[in-house]
Every structure is written in C-alpha cells, then in structure tokens.
Amino acid sequence: MMFGHEPNPEMIAWFDENRKKAGVTLSPTWLEGEPLERVLTRMEPHIERLKPINAAQIADADKRVAQKS
C-alpha cells in the first residue's frame, strides 16, 4: 500500500475514513486522451514481444477456470 508494508486494520480504517471524507470512490480508472496516448506510445515497442506472454497467461487462467467447473 502507500506506506511500503502490509496495512494493519487501523491503517485500513484510517484510509477508508479519509477516502470517504475526500469524496473518493474506489473504482476502475480508465485512461483517455493524452495520458492514454503517452502509455500507448511508451508500450508500442514492446507489444509484439508481450503478446505471446499474454496469450499464455490467458490460456493458463482459462485452464484453471475449466478445472474448477
């Protein structure tokens, strides 16, 4: 978390209380616009190399789901 170690229950409670006071909700954050373009530009040279790794991870996850069924 933000302090560099596993949070204890008191730290989690402090975080939740202050998050609520600040009006922040926890949800996925999607990039768009210029920040998205920066990430895509930075990742573009690596995409072809990473595709097989991603495909293997997806296949492994699919196997685990199928085994649970």
Z-matrix of the N, CA and C atoms (Angstrom, degrees):
N
C 1 1.447
C 2 1.528 1 108.69
N 3 1.278 2 118.28 1 -155.73
C 4 1.460 3 120.00 2 -171.44
C 5 1.522 4 113.95 3 -79.30
N 6 1.331 5 118.48 4 -10.68
C 7 1.455 6 119.87 5 -178.84
C 8 1.525 7 112.43 6 -103.10
N 9 1.332 8 118.25 7 3.62
C 10 1.439 9 121.60 8 175.67
C 11 1.514 10 115.38 9 83.14
N 12 1.329 11 118.70 10 9.26
C 13 1.462 12 121.43 11 176.79
C 14 1.517 13 108.74 12 -148.97
N 15 1.320 14 116.22 13 170.52
C 16 1.460 15 119.88 14 -179.70
C 17 1.533 16 110.01 15 -63.97
N 18 1.322 17 117.32 16 131.58
C 19 1.467 18 119.24 17 -178.92
C 20 1.528 19 111.04 18 -75.93
N 21 1.325 20 114.99 19 146.12
C 22 1.461 21 119.74 20 173.95
C 23 1.527 22 107.99 21 -92.79
N 24 1.328 23 118.79 22 171.16
C 25 1.473 24 120.41 23 -177.59
C 26 1.531 25 113.88 24 -56.83
N 27 1.333 26 117.14 25 -35.04
C 28 1.462 27 120.05 26 179.99
C 29 1.528 28 110.99 27 -66.32
N 30 1.331 29 116.47 28 -39.99
C 31 1.464 30 119.99 29 179.03
C 32 1.524 31 111.13 30 -66.79
N 33 1.316 32 116.72 31 -39.19
C 34 1.461 33 120.53 32 178.34
C 35 1.528 34 109.69 33 -64.42
N 36 1.325 35 116.57 34 -43.12
C 37 1.468 36 120.40 35 177.93
C 38 1.524 37 110.66 36 -62.06
N 39 1.348 38 117.01 37 -43.40
C 40 1.468 39 121.10 38 177.96
C 41 1.521 40 110.44 39 -59.83
N 42 1.337 41 116.70 40 -45.79
C 43 1.457 42 121.65 41 179.85
C 44 1.523 43 110.69 42 -59.93
N 45 1.345 44 117.09 43 -50.08
C 46 1.460 45 120.95 44 -178.91
C 47 1.526 46 111.88 45 -60.77
N 48 1.328 47 116.77 46 -42.88
C 49 1.469 48 120.55 47 180.00
C 50 1.527 49 110.89 48 -61.72
N 51 1.324 50 116.74 49 -46.53
C 52 1.460 51 120.21 50 -178.51
C 53 1.525 52 112.45 51 -72.06
N 54 1.326 53 116.50 52 -31.94
C 55 1.465 54 120.10 53 175.58
C 56 1.526 55 109.70 54 -62.84
N 57 1.329 56 116.29 55 -43.65
C 58 1.472 57 120.46 56 179.33
C 59 1.526 58 110.89 57 -65.38
N 60 1.339 59 116.67 58 -42.58
C 61 1.470 60 120.33 59 178.94
C 62 1.528 61 110.66 60 -60.15
N 63 1.324 62 116.46 61 -35.90
C 64 1.464 63 121.10 62 -178.39
C 65 1.524 64 111.97 63 -80.85
N 66 1.342 65 116.80 64 -8.62
C 67 1.454 66 120.12 65 179.76
C 68 1.523 67 113.07 66 75.26
N 69 1.326 68 117.02 67 26.24
C 70 1.462 69 121.95 68 -178.71
C 71 1.522 70 108.99 69 -96.34
N 72 1.320 71 116.21 70 130.62
C 73 1.453 72 120.14 71 174.78
C 74 1.525 73 108.53 72 -106.41
N 75 1.319 74 115.66 73 147.46
C 76 1.457 75 120.65 74 178.14
C 77 1.518 76 108.59 75 -88.01
N 78 1.305 77 115.65 76 123.78
C 79 1.462 78 120.87 77 179.65
C 80 1.520 79 108.25 78 -164.23
N 81 1.332 80 117.05 79 165.93
C 82 1.460 81 118.34 80 176.52
C 83 1.526 82 110.69 81 -60.29
N 84 1.295 83 115.63 82 144.80
C 85 1.455 84 120.95 83 177.34
C 86 1.517 85 107.83 84 -114.57
N 87 1.310 86 115.77 85 124.05
C 88 1.451 87 120.61 86 -178.34
C 89 1.514 88 109.08 87 -107.25
N 90 1.323 89 114.58 88 135.32
C 91 1.460 90 119.46 89 176.34
C 92 1.515 91 109.51 90 -80.10
N 93 1.290 92 114.91 91 147.76
C 94 1.464 93 120.25 92 174.14
C 95 1.519 94 107.90 93 -153.22
N 96 1.297 95 114.58 94 165.05
C 97 1.458 96 119.83 95 176.73
C 98 1.517 97 113.09 96 66.92
N 99 1.315 98 115.81 97 -142.02
C 100 1.457 99 122.08 98 -175.27
C 101 1.535 100 113.39 99 -63.04
N 102 1.353 101 120.33 100 -40.03
C 103 1.471 102 119.03 101 176.34
C 104 1.533 103 112.47 102 -60.25
N 105 1.323 104 117.34 103 -39.51
C 106 1.460 105 121.12 104 176.88
C 107 1.524 106 110.51 105 -62.68
N 108 1.309 107 117.19 106 -44.08
C 109 1.461 108 121.19 107 179.90
C 110 1.527 109 111.35 108 -61.62
N 111 1.332 110 117.57 109 -38.74
C 112 1.465 111 120.87 110 177.81
C 113 1.522 112 111.19 111 -62.46
N 114 1.334 113 116.60 112 -44.11
C 115 1.466 114 120.58 113 179.69
C 116 1.523 115 110.36 114 -64.61
N 117 1.328 116 117.05 115 -46.04
C 118 1.461 117 120.37 116 179.95
C 119 1.523 118 111.61 117 -61.24
N 120 1.320 119 116.53 118 -41.64
C 121 1.466 120 120.69 119 178.93
C 122 1.526 121 110.40 120 -63.34
N 123 1.320 122 116.83 121 -42.09
C 124 1.460 123 121.11 122 -179.42
C 125 1.532 124 111.64 123 -68.60
N 126 1.342 125 117.99 124 -35.15
C 127 1.465 126 121.93 125 -176.56
C 128 1.520 127 113.33 126 -85.51
N 129 1.308 128 118.50 127 -22.30
C 130 1.465 129 122.77 128 -172.26
C 131 1.530 130 113.64 129 -50.83
N 132 1.326 131 119.95 130 -43.03
C 133 1.464 132 118.88 131 -179.79
C 134 1.539 133 113.73 132 -66.08
N 135 1.305 134 118.18 133 -17.23
C 136 1.459 135 122.29 134 -174.22
C 137 1.530 136 113.63 135 -102.45
N 138 1.314 137 117.77 136 -11.06
C 139 1.469 138 121.55 137 -171.18
C 140 1.523 139 112.32 138 -59.08
N 141 1.317 140 118.65 139 -49.34
C 142 1.468 141 120.82 140 -177.18
C 143 1.526 142 111.09 141 -61.51
N 144 1.315 143 117.71 142 -39.07
C 145 1.464 144 121.88 143 179.21
C 146 1.529 145 111.41 144 -67.85
N 147 1.327 146 117.37 145 -33.08
C 148 1.462 147 121.50 146 -175.55
C 149 1.529 148 113.74 147 -86.83
N 150 1.317 149 118.32 148 -19.37
C 151 1.467 150 120.67 149 -178.17
C 152 1.525 151 113.24 150 -54.91
N 153 1.356 152 119.97 151 -47.63
C 154 1.470 153 118.98 152 179.59
C 155 1.531 154 112.98 153 -63.34
N 156 1.308 155 116.80 154 -35.20
C 157 1.467 156 120.63 155 178.53
C 158 1.524 157 109.44 156 -64.80
N 159 1.324 158 116.24 157 -45.80
C 160 1.456 159 121.00 158 178.67
C 161 1.524 160 111.21 159 -62.19
N 162 1.326 161 117.64 160 -42.56
C 163 1.466 162 121.27 161 179.32
C 164 1.527 163 110.48 162 -61.90
N 165 1.341 164 117.31 163 -41.30
C 166 1.468 165 120.80 164 178.55
C 167 1.526 166 110.88 165 -65.06
N 168 1.328 167 117.50 166 -39.76
C 169 1.464 168 120.88 167 178.78
C 170 1.519 169 110.77 168 -64.84
N 171 1.313 170 117.41 169 -41.44
C 172 1.464 171 121.49 170 178.97
C 173 1.523 172 110.14 171 -65.16
N 174 1.343 173 117.15 172 -44.08
C 175 1.457 174 121.01 173 179.28
C 176 1.524 175 110.92 174 -61.70
N 177 1.329 176 117.26 175 -41.54
C 178 1.459 177 121.32 176 178.61
C 179 1.531 178 110.94 177 -63.66
N 180 1.316 179 116.49 178 -43.51
C 181 1.464 180 120.45 179 178.74
C 182 1.532 181 110.39 180 -63.89
N 183 1.325 182 117.11 181 -40.29
C 184 1.470 183 121.15 182 178.72
C 185 1.532 184 110.31 183 -62.40
N 186 1.335 185 117.37 184 -40.68
C 187 1.470 186 121.40 185 178.20
C 188 1.522 187 110.71 186 -61.43
N 189 1.333 188 116.20 187 -44.48
C 190 1.468 189 119.94 188 -179.29
C 191 1.529 190 111.10 189 -63.61
N 192 1.308 191 117.20 190 -39.66
C 193 1.466 192 120.83 191 178.05
C 194 1.522 193 110.06 192 -65.14
N 195 1.331 194 116.69 193 -43.06
C 196 1.460 195 120.84 194 -179.97
C 197 1.524 196 111.71 195 -64.45
N 198 1.333 197 117.34 196 -35.70
C 199 1.459 198 121.44 197 179.21
C 200 1.519 199 111.62 198 -67.63
N 201 1.329 200 117.35 199 -32.02
C 202 1.463 201 120.98 200 179.36
C 203 1.521 202 112.04 201 -74.25
N 204 1.323 203 117.29 202 -22.64
C 205 1.470 204 121.40 203 -177.53
C 206 1.515 205 112.06 204 -79.57
